[in-house]
């Protein structure tokens, strides 16, 4: 992580509250709005799956990154993943996230 931060002058984003909410979803006593957030993220992944050819986990990662982008926490993803690279234009158009690669 330190190499990425120094080489590309980036900040590593973290959203501990959302991660914690996702982890605690196994507790049926959670408020409905927390459950709705997870449902929303999965629905966004489902919709995006019609536009980009990515594996399920990649779609979920991308949707989560989209949420971080919407909150102005990130603006790009650095990757060597060919699925992300091949769909860079669609990702930029739909989520506003730039895909950066050295390939």
BAVEX-340145 format. One record per residue (C-alpha): residue number from 1; residue in one letter; x, y, z. Coordinates in pm, 1 decimal. Layout:
N
NUM, A, X, Y, Z .
...
//
This chain:
103
1, X, 0.0, 0.0, 0.0 .
2, X, 284.8, 233.8, 82.4 .
3, X, 433.7, 177.7, -262.9 .
4, X, 102.9, 263.7, -432.2 .
5, X, 63.0, 575.0, -219.0 .
6, X, 411.3, 701.8, -299.7 .
7, X, 430.4, 590.2, -665.2 .
8, X, 90.1, 724.7, -773.2 .
9, X, 37.0, 994.6, -507.1 .
10, X, -295.2, 843.6, -398.2 .
11, X, -490.8, 813.0, -76.3 .
12, X, -625.7, 476.6, 33.1 .
13, X, -997.6, 511.3, 106.3 .
14, X, -1169.9, 326.0, 384.6 .
15, X, -1534.1, 320.9, 480.5 .
16, X, -1537.6, 135.0, 810.5 .
17, X, -1898.6, 222.7, 892.9 .
18, X, -2035.1, 54.8, 579.3 .
19, X, -1805.5, -246.1, 618.7 .
20, X, -1919.2, -279.9, 979.6 .
21, X, -2283.5, -253.4, 870.1 .
22, X, -2234.6, -528.4, 613.5 .
23, X, -2061.7, -750.9, 867.6 .
24, X, -2337.6, -704.3, 1125.2 .
25, X, -2615.1, -793.8, 879.1 .
26, X, -2623.1, -1145.2, 1019.6 .
27, X, -2797.6, -994.5, 1322.2 .
28, X, -3170.7, -992.6, 1245.7 .
29, X, -3220.9, -705.3, 1490.2 .
30, X, -3057.9, -452.7, 1259.2 .
31, X, -3262.1, -151.8, 1150.0 .
32, X, -3433.3, -179.2, 812.5 .
33, X, -3229.7, 104.8, 656.7 .
34, X, -2908.1, -96.8, 699.7 .
35, X, -3064.5, -396.0, 523.5 .
36, X, -3187.4, -163.3, 248.6 .
37, X, -2832.7, -38.5, 193.1 .
38, X, -2708.1, -390.8, 125.3 .
39, X, -3004.6, -465.5, -98.9 .
40, X, -2932.8, -140.7, -283.9 .
41, X, -2568.0, -236.9, -343.0 .
42, X, -2662.3, -579.7, -476.7 .
43, X, -2926.9, -424.4, -701.3 .
44, X, -2669.9, -178.4, -837.4 .
45, X, -2440.7, -475.0, -913.3 .
46, X, -2723.6, -656.4, -1090.4 .
47, X, -2802.4, -353.2, -1306.5 .
48, X, -2435.4, -295.0, -1383.0 .
49, X, -2395.5, -660.3, -1485.2 .
50, X, -2600.8, -581.8, -1798.7 .
51, X, -2346.4, -318.4, -1900.1 .
52, X, -2007.4, -468.5, -1810.2 .
53, X, -1875.0, -821.7, -1845.4 .
54, X, -1727.1, -883.6, -1499.9 .
55, X, -1735.4, -1163.4, -1245.4 .
56, X, -1978.8, -1127.3, -955.7 .
57, X, -1718.1, -1032.5, -695.6 .
58, X, -1564.0, -779.0, -934.2 .
59, X, -1908.6, -625.3, -984.2 .
60, X, -1957.5, -599.1, -608.7 .
61, X, -1615.1, -439.0, -568.2 .
62, X, -1698.4, -196.1, -846.5 .
63, X, -2033.2, -100.6, -693.2 .
64, X, -1866.9, -41.1, -357.4 .
65, X, -1605.2, 174.2, -533.6 .
66, X, -1893.8, 358.0, -700.4 .
67, X, -2033.8, 440.1, -357.1 .
68, X, -1694.1, 572.4, -248.7 .
69, X, -1673.4, 777.2, -569.2 .
70, X, -2020.7, 918.9, -508.9 .
71, X, -1897.8, 1033.7, -166.2 .
72, X, -1590.0, 1191.8, -331.6 .
73, X, -1360.3, 949.7, -146.5 .
74, X, -1204.7, 810.0, -468.1 .
75, X, -1193.1, 905.6, -834.3 .
76, X, -1001.4, 616.2, -988.3 .
77, X, -897.1, 253.3, -952.1 .
78, X, -545.2, 132.0, -1026.5 .
79, X, -559.6, -223.9, -1158.4 .
80, X, -401.6, -487.4, -1378.1 .
81, X, -733.0, -674.5, -1406.2 .
82, X, -817.8, -713.0, -1774.9 .
83, X, -1191.0, -719.1, -1702.5 .
84, X, -1174.5, -371.4, -1548.4 .
85, X, -938.2, -246.9, -1820.7 .
86, X, -1157.1, -378.7, -2103.5 .
87, X, -1462.6, -210.3, -1947.9 .
88, X, -1288.8, 117.2, -1855.0 .
89, X, -1508.7, 335.4, -2077.6 .
90, X, -1831.7, 181.1, -1950.0 .
91, X, -1713.4, 209.5, -1588.6 .
92, X, -1623.1, 576.7, -1637.6 .
93, X, -1956.2, 649.4, -1806.7 .
94, X, -2170.1, 469.1, -1546.7 .
95, X, -1980.2, 525.6, -1222.6 .
96, X, -1749.0, 817.5, -1296.7 .
97, X, -1446.9, 610.7, -1194.6 .
98, X, -1134.0, 624.0, -1407.6 .
99, X, -952.3, 293.6, -1456.0 .
100, X, -574.4, 335.7, -1447.7 .
101, X, -340.8, 61.8, -1568.9 .
102, X, 16.8, 24.8, -1682.4 .
103, X, -62.9, -261.9, -1924.3 .
//
